[in-house]
Amino acid sequence: MGKPRILLVDDEPHIADVVVYMLEEHGFAVETAQTGRQGLERFRSRRPDLVILDLNLPEISGFDVFREMKQLAPAIPVIMLTCRSDEVDRVLGLELGADDYVTKPFSARELTARVKTVLRRAQHGADPAATVIRYGPLTLYPADHRLEYFDTPVVMTRAEFELIRALVSHPARVFERDALISRIYEPNHPVTDRTIDAYVKRIRQKLQKINRQVDPITTVYGLGYKLNDRLDAMPGEESAAP
């Protein structure tokens, strides 16, 4: 098995040099890009195992690059880098589906540890022996983070997939937001209840584009979220979307 492939997109050479050196010392193969456009080109041509993405990039903003990458390959994890310490930027990055967030200045050793953690989490979810999970019209393929709803493929970020996976795996359980956070992220990860609410909103939007007859996720006020029981009775229905 080859070395894990990392794509580092950062326009500050002195930072990139240190990060590349540290990652290569720990057994990673690293490719770099200095602009958002270069980053997207290299992402399209040679799919990496993980992306380290600076948000403050020339030509194309890091947020726009991130959105494009997630459209192309939603299961590839992304760690965001930024010199901005504002909480709004951090929350926005996590709500968009970033797997982790590191604020400049940072320790290259700490970033390397974050890379290892995110890759380990992604590889665990990509276990080829993982069982296909079905509930009514929902079919989840954990091996490649793939979901189908009424036989229609749905593009999801890793975080969205892990959230719906938790609900489908335990359809009778009401999940508090903290419990869902623990399913998606490592302990003490900087996320909030607001982040989980944003994930649920996006999942609802994606699934209701396919079938508007039912809200797939039930809000249990004061507690959290659970899968809608009605889904279990409608495995054979056709899409109701126009």
C-alpha positions in Angstrom: 0.0 0.0 0.0 1.4 3.4 -1.0 1.9 6.5 1.1 -1.2 8.5 2.0 -1.4 11.4 -0.5 -1.8 14.9 0.8 -2.7 18.0 -1.2 -1.5 21.2 0.5 -3.1 24.4 -1.0 -1.3 27.5 0.6 0.2 30.6 -1.0 2.8 31.2 1.8 5.9 29.3 0.8 7.6 29.5 4.2 4.6 27.8 5.8 4.2 25.3 3.0 7.9 24.3 3.2 7.7 23.5 7.0 4.4 21.6 6.6 5.7 19.5 3.7 8.9 18.6 5.5 7.0 17.5 8.6 4.4 15.5 6.7 7.0 13.8 4.6 9.0 12.9 7.8 5.8 11.1 9.0 5.4 9.1 5.8 3.0 11.1 3.7 3.4 12.0 0.0 2.7 15.7 -0.4 1.8 17.8 -3.4 1.5 21.5 -3.2 -0.5 24.3 -4.9 -0.1 28.0 -4.4 -3.5 29.2 -5.7 -7.1 28.1 -5.6 -7.0 27.4 -9.3 -3.9 25.2 -9.1 -5.4 23.4 -6.1 -8.6 22.5 -8.1 -6.5 21.4 -11.1 -4.4 19.0 -9.0 -7.4 17.8 -7.0 -9.2 16.9 -10.3 -6.2 15.2 -11.9 -4.9 13.3 -8.9 -7.4 12.6 -6.2 -5.6 13.0 -2.8 -6.4 11.1 0.4 -6.7 14.4 2.2 -6.6 18.2 1.5 -5.1 20.9 3.7 -6.7 24.1 2.4 -5.9 27.7 3.2 -9.0 29.9 3.1 -7.1 33.1 2.1 -6.0 32.3 -1.4 -5.4 34.3 -4.6 -7.6 34.0 -7.7 -10.3 31.8 -6.0 -11.3 32.0 -2.3 -10.7 29.0 -0.1 -14.4 28.6 0.6 -15.2 28.5 -3.1 -12.4 26.0 -3.7 -13.8 23.9 -0.8 -17.3 23.9 -2.3 -16.0 22.8 -5.7 -13.9 20.0 -4.1 -16.9 18.7 -2.2 -19.0 18.7 -5.3 -16.3 16.6 -7.1 -15.5 14.2 -4.3 -17.5 14.7 -1.0 -15.8 11.8 0.8 -12.2 13.2 0.6 -11.5 14.9 4.0 -10.4 18.6 4.1 -8.6 20.4 6.9 -9.0 24.2 6.6 -6.2 26.6 7.4 -6.6 30.3 8.0 -5.0 33.3 9.7 -8.5 34.5 10.7 -9.3 33.7 14.3 -12.9 34.9 14.1 -15.4 32.3 15.3 -17.7 33.0 12.4 -15.1 31.8 9.9 -14.5 28.6 12.0 -18.2 27.8 12.4 -18.9 28.5 8.7 -16.0 26.2 7.6 -17.3 23.4 9.9 -20.9 23.9 8.8 -19.9 23.6 5.1 -18.5 20.2 6.0 -14.8 20.7 6.7 -13.3 17.8 8.7 -11.1 20.0 10.9 -9.9 23.6 11.2 -6.5 25.0 12.2 -5.8 28.7 12.8 -2.5 30.3 11.8 0.0 30.5 13.4 0.1 26.8 14.2 2.6 24.1 15.0 3.5 21.8 12.1 3.6 19.0 14.6 0.0 19.7 15.7 -1.2 19.9 12.1 0.5 16.5 11.4 -1.4 15.0 14.4 -4.7 16.4 13.1 -4.0 14.9 9.6 -3.4 11.5 11.1 -6.6 11.8 13.2 -8.8 12.8 10.3 -7.3 10.2 8.0 -7.8 7.5 10.6 -11.4 8.6 11.0 -12.0 8.6 7.3 -10.4 5.2 6.8 -12.5 3.7 9.6 -15.6 4.9 7.8 -14.3 3.5 4.5 -13.9 -0.1 5.8 -14.6 -2.2 2.7 -16.2 -4.9 4.9 -18.8 -2.4 6.3 -22.3 -3.6 5.9 -24.8 -1.9 3.6 -27.4 -0.1 5.8 -31.0 0.1 4.7 -34.1 1.7 6.2 -37.1 2.2 4.0 -36.0 4.2 0.9 -32.6 5.0 2.4 -29.6 2.9 1.5 -26.2 3.7 2.9 -22.9 2.3 1.6 -20.3 3.1 4.4 -17.4 1.7 2.3 -17.4 4.8 0.1 -19.7 7.2 2.0 -22.5 6.8 -0.6 -26.2 7.3 0.0 -29.2 6.5 -2.2 -32.7 7.8 -1.4 -35.6 6.2 -3.4 -32.8 4.7 -5.6 -31.4 8.1 -6.4 -27.8 8.9 -5.5 -27.3 11.8 -3.0 -24.1 13.7 -2.8 -23.1 14.2 0.8 -20.2 15.5 2.8 -18.5 13.2 5.2 -20.1 14.9 8.2 -23.6 14.7 6.7 -23.1 11.1 5.9 -22.0 10.2 9.4 -25.0 12.1 10.8 -27.6 10.3 8.7 -25.7 7.0 9.3 -26.1 7.4 13.0 -29.9 8.0 12.6 -30.4 5.1 10.2 -28.4 2.7 12.3 -30.6 3.5 15.4 -34.0 4.6 13.9 -35.9 4.5 17.1 -33.3 6.5 19.1 -33.6 10.3 19.7 -30.1 11.7 19.4 -29.2 14.7 21.4 -27.0 17.2 19.5 -23.9 16.3 21.7 -24.3 12.6 20.8 -24.4 13.5 17.1 -21.3 15.7 17.5 -19.5 12.7 19.1 -20.4 10.5 16.1 -18.9 13.0 13.6 -15.9 14.6 15.4 -13.2 13.8 17.9 -13.7 14.8 21.5 -13.3 18.5 22.3 -13.7 19.4 18.6 -14.8 23.1 18.2 -18.3 22.6 17.0 -21.7 23.8 18.4 -25.3 22.8 18.4 -25.7 25.3 15.6 -23.4 23.1 13.4 -25.6 20.0 13.9 -28.7 22.0 13.1 -27.1 23.2 9.9 -26.2 19.7 8.9 -29.8 18.5 9.5 -31.2 21.4 7.4 -28.9 20.5 4.5 -29.7 16.8 4.7 -33.4 17.6 4.7 -33.0 19.9 1.7 -31.1 17.2 -0.3 -33.6 14.4 0.4 -36.7 16.5 0.0 -35.6 17.5 -3.5 -36.1 13.8 -4.3 -39.3 13.2 -2.3 -41.3 16.0 -0.7 -43.9 13.8 0.8 -42.1 13.2 4.0 -39.5 15.0 6.2 -36.8 12.3 6.7 -35.7 13.7 10.0 -38.0 14.3 13.0 -37.2 17.1 15.4 -38.0 16.1 19.0 -38.2 19.5 20.6 -36.1 19.9 23.7 -34.2 16.7 23.0 -32.7 16.4 19.5 -33.3 14.5 16.3 -34.4 11.0 15.1 -35.3 9.3 11.9 -38.9 9.7 10.8 -40.8 6.5 11.5 -42.8 7.0 8.3 -39.8 6.1 6.2 -40.0 2.5 7.2 -43.4 2.1 5.5 -42.4 3.6 2.2 -39.6 1.5 0.6 -41.2 1.1 -2.7 -42.6 4.6 -3.4 -41.4 6.6 -6.4 -40.0 10.1 -6.2 -42.6 12.8 -5.7 -40.4 15.6 -6.9 -41.4 17.2 -10.2 
